[in-house]
Amino acid sequence: MPRTELPASLVRLLKAARKLAIDAECRAAILLAEIAYEFEEVKKLLKGIPLIVASHLPEVQEAVVEDGLTLVPLNEEPQTRQIQLSQSLLEAIADDLVQTGDRIIAVYAGFERENLDTLSLINLSEHLARLTTRDLQRLETQVPLQTLRKVVDLAVEVGREGREGKKVGTLFVVGNHRKVLEMSHEGIHDPFRGYPRKEKMITSPRVRESMKEIAQIDGAFVISSDGCVMGAGRMLDAPAEELTLSKGLGSRHWAAAAISKATNAIAIAVSESTGTVRLFQGGVVVLRIEPMLQAMKWHDVDTEPPGE
Ligand SMILES: Nc1ncnc2c1ncn2[C@@H]1O[C@H](COP(=O)(O)OP(=O)(O)OP(=O)(O)O)[C@@H](O)[C@H]1O
């Protein structure tokens, strides 16, 4: 496959990137590429710094794989470079290539459309907390953002706080609730059964408090798209076929992956052992949120950097 030689300006930028990465003890470098460069040259220039290349273009993706480098494939052409960078970082986290808490450098075309001219030093813990709203928007689900946000907030709280000093893991399945109920059975007696709809909305602080209490019990919460708790303590029966999950994830996470594959629902699993929250869609992890010491803050981004 034909490659584009690195322009002199990019060689300079990569040399500076390597120095900065060493100085700031970065875990990796992420390159957002829209051109099939001589990636082996890039690797040489960044010697010692693990390199991840992200791209939405098939010919660039092919070149990266051909050169034996780590690829983060992006789904589609993003609206702005900022969103593309956010997506790349979240995908890299979801693929376990980097972790929140890591520092990384990113090289991308910040000023011109294709010229790799910009270098950023990014601290992933801060970044992730700021990214989440946008990342939820990216999921393109039928579940409204407000509902998803409320459930993610609750999941993060359960993962961070546990209950009465004990760690707690749990599972929320949001959207497509009729099908989810069909593909599950009652584990424990459902404490929400019999209550009127308006007393089961997750917008209510009282309901969320009860959910935290019930989260200690086995099984999953089933939540409708508009945020009503349709079931609790449900055991999910979706088949765990043709799924691949990271090693170390147990039955709760398999059940989450399976139900998100069998239905259009988003499954949100809180790990009991680590407090990590994972969002599953279509059978795969689409977002991972590590427990953070400070409360997670939602940032709605009103302003965009200059478009392309
Ligand atoms: N099919 C299922 N439907 C609903 N909940 C399930 C299902 N399978 C397992 N669980 C829940 O997961 C718990 C067991 O979790 P296990 O340790 O096997 O999973 P895990 O993925 O390693 O999660 P963790 O990180 O929380 O330990 C059970 O107690 C139960 O509450």
The ligand as an SDF file (V2000), in Angstrom:
LIG
                    3D

 31 33  0  0  0  0  0  0  0  0999 V2000
  -27.8490  -13.4350   34.5150 N   0  0  0  0  0  0  0  0  0  0  0  0
  -27.7620  -12.5370   35.5000 C   0  0  0  0  0  0  0  0  0  0  0  0
  -28.7110  -11.5900   35.6490 N   0  0  0  0  0  0  0  0  0  0  0  0
  -28.6390  -10.6740   36.6240 C   0  0  0  0  0  0  0  0  0  0  0  0
  -27.6290  -10.6250   37.5110 N   0  0  0  0  0  0  0  0  0  0  0  0
  -26.6550  -11.5390   37.4330 C   0  0  0  0  0  0  0  0  0  0  0  0
  -26.6630  -12.5290   36.4140 C   0  0  0  0  0  0  0  0  0  0  0  0
  -25.5590  -13.2930   36.5650 N   0  0  0  0  0  0  0  0  0  0  0  0
  -24.9060  -12.7900   37.6290 C   0  0  0  0  0  0  0  0  0  0  0  0
  -25.5430  -11.7330   38.1470 N   0  0  0  0  0  0  0  0  0  0  0  0
  -25.1630  -10.9330   39.3120 C   0  0  0  0  0  0  0  0  0  0  0  0
  -23.7510  -10.9490   39.4060 O   0  0  0  0  0  0  0  0  0  0  0  0
  -23.3410  -11.4180   40.6770 C   0  0  0  0  0  0  0  0  0  0  0  0
  -22.1230  -12.2820   40.5700 C   0  0  0  0  0  0  0  0  0  0  0  0
  -21.1520  -11.5710   39.9970 O   0  0  0  0  0  0  0  0  0  0  0  0
  -19.7350  -12.1820   39.5450 P   0  0  0  0  0  0  0  0  0  0  0  0
  -18.7760  -11.9190   40.6230 O   0  0  0  0  0  0  0  0  0  0  0  0
  -19.8650  -13.5330   38.9520 O   0  0  0  0  0  0  0  0  0  0  0  0
  -19.5880  -11.2200   38.3230 O   0  0  0  0  0  0  0  0  0  0  0  0
  -18.5080  -10.1810   37.9000 P   0  0  0  0  0  0  0  0  0  0  0  0
  -18.8750   -9.8620   36.4860 O   0  0  0  0  0  0  0  0  0  0  0  0
  -17.1440  -10.7000   38.2190 O   0  0  0  0  0  0  0  0  0  0  0  0
  -18.8350   -8.9230   38.7620 O   0  0  0  0  0  0  0  0  0  0  0  0
  -18.0360   -8.2200   39.9700 P   0  0  0  0  0  0  0  0  0  0  0  0
  -16.9190   -7.4450   39.3300 O   0  0  0  0  0  0  0  0  0  0  0  0
  -19.0960   -7.3720   40.5310 O   0  0  0  0  0  0  0  0  0  0  0  0
  -17.5900   -9.3220   40.8720 O   0  0  0  0  0  0  0  0  0  0  0  0
  -24.5100  -12.2190   41.1750 C   0  0  0  0  0  0  0  0  0  0  0  0
  -24.5260  -12.1620   42.5820 O   0  0  0  0  0  0  0  0  0  0  0  0
  -25.6910  -11.5760   40.5600 C   0  0  0  0  0  0  0  0  0  0  0  0
  -26.1950  -10.5430   41.3900 O   0  0  0  0  0  0  0  0  0  0  0  0
  1  2  1  0
  2  3  1  0
  2  7  2  0
  3  4  2  0
  4  5  1  0
  5  6  2  0
  6  7  1  0
  6 10  1  0
  7  8  1  0
  8  9  2  0
  9 10  1  0
 10 11  1  0
 11 12  1  0
 11 30  1  0
 12 13  1  0
 13 14  1  0
 13 28  1  0
 14 15  1  0
 15 16  1  0
 16 17  2  0
 16 18  1  0
 16 19  1  0
 19 20  1  0
 20 21  2  0
 20 22  1  0
 20 23  1  0
 23 24  1  0
 24 25  2  0
 24 26  1  0
 24 27  1  0
 28 29  1  0
 28 30  1  0
 30 31  1  0
M  END
$$$$
